Amino acid sequence: MADSVYRVTEVIGVSAESWEAAARSAVETAAGTVRDLRIAEVVRQDLTIEDGRVTGFRVRLAISFKYEPGN
């Protein structure tokens, strides 16, 4: 196996449905512009609350992808 270098960046997904949907949205959106995603780690989860009711879910993810330095 060849040596590899991975870069990690944080993204935040938001959903009115669930933390899972928020994470899925973040990964799918990142995959549209970042190639070779490898792992997403949940760093933080939080909720938005209005009038005593949960109205939104937010997930902060640390996403890693293979780093390909420029020539």
N, C-alpha and C positions, 0 to 999 in steps of 0.2 A: 504494500500500500504506500503510495507516494505521500510525502508530507503535504499538509494543507494548512491554510490560514483562513479563519472565519472572522467576519466582522459582525458585531452585535449593535443593533439600533433599537430604540424604543418607539413603539407606536401605541396609540390609544384607540380602541374601538368603542362605539356607543350604540346602544340598542334600547328600545322601549320594551323589548320582550324578555331578555335574559342575559346573564353574563356569557353564556355559551354563544348566543347570537352575536354579542358584541365582539367576542374573541374571533369568531368566524369572519365577521365583517372586516376586522382589522387585518387578518391574514390574507383574505381574498383580495382586499384592496392593495396591500403591499405586494402581493404576487403579480399584480398588473404592471408593476414598474421595477421590481427587484427580481433578478433571476436566482435560481438555485437556493430557495429558502430551505432551511434544514430543521430548525427547532424553534419553537416559541415557548417561552417560560412566562407564566403569569407572575408579574411583579407586584401588582396591586389591583384590588377590586373596590369599587365604591358605588354608591347609589345616589340618585337625586330624589329628593322628597318634596312634594308639594301638598299642602293641606293634610299632612299626616299620611299620605299615600306614596308609595314608590312609583315614580314616573319614568325612571331611566336607570340603566345599568352601564357602568363604564369599566373597562378592563385595560390596564396598562400591560403590554407585552414586551419582553425583550426577545427580538427575533434575530436569529443568526442566519447568515448566508455566506457562501463561499466567496472569499475575497480574490479578485483577479486584478492585480496591479496593472497600470498602463505600461505600455512598452516604451 
